[in-house]
Amino acid sequence: MFHPFHLMPYQNQRTRSLNDEARTYLTDGTLFLTRAIADLPIDDQAAILERVRTFDQLTPDNDPYGEHDFGAFDHNGHRIFWKIDLRVSNRTEPRSSRACIR
């Protein structure tokens, strides 16, 4: 089976790098929590955030474009999904860290 992950062009590599940086260091973006996560005890919220920050189970099957913008894991019997959405603030360079908000 062909996966574009293996033949990732430079643009996807750049997007992947910026997404990893935003997720790992919580930079250049805004963090949103669902009401269900926000209502959990602070220790659970911290554990979930740490799992998102350190998530390393990205494969061609769950990350077909190699952009590292989505993941899922289990926490205390619940399935947790995380997603990085990109909002382009400068139409001329959508893969620029200065032109995009994650």
N, C-alpha and C positions, 0 to 999 in steps of 0.2 A: 504494500500500500504506500502511495506517495504522500509525504507530508511536506508542506512548504517550509516547515521548521528547519529542515536540513539544508535548504537552499535560500536562507534568509538574506535578502538584499540589505545594503547598508542602512536604508531608511528604517527597516524593522529592527535592526541591531540598535540603532539610536533610540527608537521608541522603547525597546526592551530595557535598555540601560537607564533611561529616564524614569520608566515605571518602577524598576527595581529600586532606584534611589529614592523615589517618592514614597514607596511602600516601606522600605527598610528604615529610612531616617525621618519619615513624615515631613518631608520638605516640599515646597512648591505646590501646595495643594490645600484642600479643605477636607477634613474628615467628617463624614456623616455616619451616624448610627441609627439603626432602626429603633423604633419604640421598644421592641422586645429586648434588644441588647441593652439599651439605655436603662431599662427597668431592672436589669440584673444587678446583683451585688457588685460593688467596685472591684473585688478580687476576681470575679468572673470576667468582668469587662477587661481588666488588665491582662488576664490570661489569654483571652481571645485576641486582644490587640497584639500581644507578643507572638502568638501563633501566626497572625497575618504578617507581621514584620519579618519573621524568620521562615516563612513558608518556602519550601524548596522542592515540592513535589510536582513541579511543572514538567510535563512530557508532551511529545507531539500529539498524543491523544486528547489531552485536556487543554492544550495551548497550541492549536494548529497553526497559528500565525506567528508564534514565537514572540509575542509582545508582552508576556507576563502581566496581563491585565485582569485576570480572574482566577479564583481558586475556591476550594471548598474543603472543609474538614469537620470532624465531629468533636463536640464539646459537651460533656455531661449529658449524653444521650440526644443531643440536638445537632442537626446539620447546620453548619455556619457557612455562608457564602460571602466572599468579598469580591469587590470589583473596583477597578480603576477606570474612571471615565475621563476622557480628554475633552477639554473645552478650549478651542483655539481662539486666542484673543488677537492674533495677528495672522491674517489670511496668507501672507507671503511666505511664511516658514512654519508650517504646522508641527514640525519635529524639533523645533527650538525650545530649549528649557525656558527661555525668556518669553516666548510667544504663546506658551500653553499653560493651562492650569489643570492640574490633575486632582 
